[in-house]
Amino acid sequence: MATAREARRAAFIAEGVLALARNREDRGAGGHDAYFAGVQAALARAGIAEPALVVDRARLAANIEAVRDALAPSGLALRVVSKSLQAPALLELIMAGCASERLMVFSGVMLDEVARRYPTADVLLGRPLPALQVDAFIRRRATEPSPASHPQWLVDSAHRFGQYVAIARAANVPIRINLEIDVGLHRGGLADLSALAALLDLAAAEPLVEVTGLMGYDAHVPALGDPKAETGRVKARYADAKALLIARLGGDPARFTFNTAGSPTFMHHLEETPASEVSVGSAFLKPLNYDHGALHALQPAAFIAQPVLKVMQQALIPGIEAHAEALNALDPNSRRGVFLYGGYGDAEPISPPGLGFSPLYGGRSMLSGSDKVEIAQDDMVFFRPRESEGVLLQYGDIAVFDGAEIVERWATFPVHA
């Protein structure tokens, strides 16, 4: 009688065989193209033989220009999202290229880094931080006059508001609060106008509180069947909340921060938007999850290079070695096995073309490809990360490629930034 472990392995192999049978087209197309061959040669000349995150400086510069030019006619300000650009030199290059000192920050560690490195920055929190983090930051920075030491804290509920007010009272310092509204994502934010009105009433009764504006994040839009229609609904929800805030607080509307969007959606706000600014981060590097129409003008600018440790000219799967030829007949892309240094992050192989993770070997342990894939020991396999946030912190100093050579290494922010 088969053990549960054997049954699970048999089911896994059966699923893998079905995956092979569904995909019989040979995807192999030789080795690296001229671009990735050049990056590989540059890494070798720089003595980089470990997994590395590579940023193409020329492509990054082109993306900065494209974002800046897209925003210019709209009058929208740009807020740079720090969690997607986790190296000081990278962040500073984008801030300078876009002439923006507006930053969006998502953690207490990054908030400290920003207050220290960029004291004149206008900082908006991208998430409501735990009260303990807010309290610790205010205690450390309350006496500092710099703008970055007095950020716009994000609040999404009456409970969170009460926590922050208690912190302000205990420290006897004023605090600036931006109110998050739910424009359709439902991940956070005040659910409706009545919730917003109630919180505005609470704020009006607190002499230490200044309400600085609204934030509405619309990352759900690209995933829906009709993004254009949902964008219209997002803008309508935002416009209603903005009108309520201005009616309750009065004064010049230009003094408020009306923040919206992110890398997937900022292009949707270039016309007829109630927002005064958009947030952009990952789009400057254009990782894999950002390959959609609105960002067609941007270029992938960040790659993971993984050294090849071993190539099996015929991939052998433990326990079913005798069936290798039959498996190769089912799917020619199962013939060659490639083992890498490891630590892939959330990324997919893109060069040389035709490599993919083996559905039979298990997990992300082995890449497989056809005998048309040209790859050898000590070559590099290049991956595109799906996101930039987090991934940039996994490989040490970033290798900067100028089109010919690795010209510098960029240190990253602390891991929790």
N, C-alpha and C positions, 0 to 999 in steps of 0.2 A: 504494500500500500504506500503510495507516495506521501511523503511528509508535506506539511503546509509550505515549507520553504521550497521544496522541489516543485510543488504546484504553482507557486508564485513565479518561479523561474520559467517554467514551461509557458505560463500565460504571457510573461514578458517577452519571451522569444517569439511566441505566436504573433503577438502584437507587432513586434519588430519586423517579422517576415511579411506581414500584411502591409506594413509601411513601405518595405522594399518593393513589393509587387505593385504598389500604386504609383511608383515613381521610377519609370524605366528609361526616361530620356537621359542620355549621357550629358552631364553638365560641365565636364572637363573642357578646358580651353587653353591648355598650355600653362605657362608660368605667369609671373607678374607682368602687368603692362609696364610701359616706360615710366609712369609716375611711381608706382610702388617699387619697381626695381631701383629707381633713384633713391627712394626713402631707405630701402634696405641697404644700399651701398653706403649711404650717408651715416646710418647707424653703425655699420661696421667700421667706417673710418673714425667715428667718434668713440670706438671701443665699447659700445653698448651691446652687451650680449645677454641681458636679462630682460624680462618683460618691461615694456616702457609705454608710457602715454605720450604720443607725438601730436603736437599742434603745428599745423601749417600756417606760418605767419602771414603769407601773402593771401591765402584764402580767408583767414580771419580778418585781415584789413579790408578785403573786398566785401565781406559780410557787414562789417561796421559801416562802411560807406553805403551799402544797400539799405540798411535799417535807417540810418540817418536821413538818406534822401527820401525814403518812403514817408517818414514822419514830418519832414520839413513843411510841405504844403498844408498839413492838417492843423498845425499849431499846437499839437499835443506835445507835452513834455515827456521825456523818457526817464523811467526809473529802472536802474540796472539791478538785476536779481543776483545777489552775491552767492547764494548757495549753489548756483549753476556754474560759477566761474571761480573755483576755489584755489586760486593762486594770486597773490598780490600783484605781480607784474601783469598777469592776464586781465585782472579786474581794472587796474589802472590804465592799461592800454585802451580798453573799451570806454572807460569814463572820459579819458582825454579825447578819444576819437569822436565821441558823441557829445562832447562838451556838457556833460551832466555830472552833477555832484549829488544826485538823488539816488539813494540806495535802498533796496529792500533786503531785510535781514531776517533770518529764520531761527536763530539760536542765540543763547546767552554768550556762548564762546565767541561767535562771530561779532556780536554786538560789542564786546570788549575790544576785539581786534579793530573794528571799524572806528570806535571812539578813540583808540590810540593812534591809528595810522591816518585817519581821515577826519580830523576833529571838526572841520567845517561842513561835513556832509549833512544833508537833510535825510534822516533815516526814518523809514516806515517799517514796522514789523509786518512780516508776511503771514504770521500766525499768532494767535493769542498764546503767550508764553505762560508756563506754570508760575503761580504767584511767588514761589520761592526764588525763581530766577530773577523775576522783576524786582523783588525786595533786595536781593543781593546786589544787583546792578545799581539800583538807586542809592543804596548805602555807600557803594564805592565811588559813584560819580556825581552825587547830588550837588556837591560844592563846585563842580567844574562848570565854567561858563560856556564851553564850546557847544555848538548846536548838536553834534552827534551824541553828546552825553545826555541829551534831553529828547529822545526819539518820540515818534508818534506810536504809542502802544496800541495794539489792536485788541478790540473788545467785541465779543460776539454774543454776550448774554448779560443779564442783570447780575447773575452770580459772579461772573468774572469782573464786572464793573465794581461790585462791592468789595472784592478782594483787593483790587488796585487802589480804590479809594482808601481802604484801611491802611495800606502801605504808605500812601501819600501823607495821610494824617500822622502816622507814627513817625515819619521822617520830617514832617512839617515842610514839605516841598511841593510845589505845583507839578502836576503831570498833564501831559498832552495825550488825548485819546482819540483814535480814529475808529469808527464803528464799521464792523464788517456786516454786509447785507447779503442775504441769499438771493442771487439773481438766477438760480436754476440748477446749480451744482448740487445743492443740499448737503454738502460735506460740512458746512459750518455757516455761521452768519445768522443775523436776525431774520426770522422767518417771514415777517410781513410788516406793513406800515404801522400797525398797532404796537408791535414789539419795539419798533424804532422810536415811535412817539413816546412810549413809556420810558425808554432809556434816555431820551433827550430830556424828559422831565426830571429824571434822577440827576442827570448831569447839571441841569440848571440850578439845582439846589446845593451843589457842591462848589464852594468858592475855590478849591484847589484844582478843579478840573477845567481844562479847556478842550472842547470838542473841535478837532481839526479837519474833519471831513468823513468820507466814506471810502470803503474798499469793497468791490464786488468782483469775485473771480469766476470766470466763465469757461474753465477748461473742458467742460462737458460738450461744448458746442460742436467740435469736429467729429465727435463720435455719433452724433444724431443723424437721422436720415435726411433732414433738411436743415443744414447749418445756417443758411441764410434766414430762414423763418425764425429759427431759435435765436439768432443774433438780434433780430428785431424785438423779440420778446424780452431778451436780456436788457436791451437799451431802454425799453419801456419801463421795466421794473426799476431800473437804475434811475431813470428820469423822475419817476414818482417819489422815490426815496430822497433824491436830491432836492426836489421842490419842497418836500416836507421839512427837511433839515434847514433850508434857507428861510422858510416861513417861520420856523420856531426860533432860529438863532439870529436872523437878521444880519445886517452889515453887508459888506462887499463880498459877493460870491467868490471873487478871485482869491480871497484869503484862505479858502478851503482847499484841501487835497481831495480830489475826486479820482480815485485810482481804480483801474480795471485792467482786465486782460492778462495775458501772459504770452510766452513765445508762440503757442499754437494759434492764438486768436487776435493778436494786436493789430494785424492787417485789417480785421473786420471793423475796426473802430476809426479808420482814417477819415470817414465821412459821417456827419450827423450823429455824433455821440454825445451823451451827457457828461462824459468823463473829461477831466483836464489833463490826465496823464495815463500812460500805459507802462506796464512792467515787461521787460524783456531780459532773458538770461541765456537759456540753452540755445536759442536761435543763432547766436553768434558763432557757435561751434557746429550747429546743425547735426546732432546725433540722429540715429536711425528712426526714432519715433516721430521725427519732425519732417519726414518725407511726404508732404502733402501740398496740394496746389497753392495755398496761400503763401507758402515759403519757397516757391519754385526758383526764385532769383538767388537764393542763398546756396552756398556750397558746403559740403562736409569738410570740416577743418580739424577734426580730432579723431585719432586712430590709436588702437592698441596694437603694439608689435609683440608677437610671441615667438621666441626661438623654438625651432624644431629640434627635438631630442632624438627621435627615431622615426624612420619610415619603414613600414612593412609593405613590400612590393605586392604581396597578397595578404590582405587583412584576415587574421584568424581570430575567431570568436571562441573564447574558452568553453569547452564542452561540446561544441559542434564544429570542430575543425574539419571533420571529414566532409562537411556539406559546403565548404567554401565555394567550390565551383558552381554548385547549384544556386547559391545565394548570389554570386556574381552574375549568373544568367538572369535571375529575377531583376537585378538592378546593377548595371555596370558601375554605378557610383559607390558600390560597396567593396570594390576590389582592393583599393589601396588604403592602408591605415596610417595615420599620422598622429604621433604623440608629441605634445608641446610641453613647454616649461610649466605652464599651469597658472591658474588664477585669472579666469576670463572676465570676471565681472558680468554684468548684464549686457552681453555683446554678441554679435554674430560675425562669423568669418566672411570676408569679402574678397580676399586676394591671397594666393592665386584663386581664380574662379573655379567653382565646382566642388569646393570642400564644404562639408556639413557634419554635424555631430551624428555619430553612428546610432541608429535606433536600436541596434542589437547589443553593442558593447556595454551600454549602461551609462546613464547620466551624461555628463559632459567630459568623459574620460578620453575618448578617441574621436578624432576627425576621420572621415572616410571620403574617398573620391575615386574617380575612374583612373585608368592608366594613362589618360590624356592629361592629367594634372601633373605639372612639372614642379617637383618639390624635393628637396634633399636635406639631409642632416645639416644643422646650423643655419639654414635659411630662416627667414621670418615669415610667419603667417600674420596677416593684418586683419584686424577686427574693427567693426564700427560699434561703439557703445550705443545702447538704446537711449540712454539719458546721459547728461554730463554730470549732474549732481551726484556726489559720492564717488563716482568712477575716477574722477581726477585725483582723489586722495589715496588711491590704491597702489600707485606705482612709483612713489617717490617723486623726485624732481621731474618736471615735465620737460621732454626733449623738444626743442623749438627748431623746426625745419624751415629753411628760407628758400626752398626750391632747389637747392644744390647740396647744402651741408646742414648738419646740426650745429647751430651757431651759438646757442646758450641753453642753460637749464634753468627752469623756473621753479623755485621752492613753492610748496603749497602751504595753505593755512593749516592750523591744527586739525586733527582728525574730526573733532566734534563741531567744527565751524560750519 
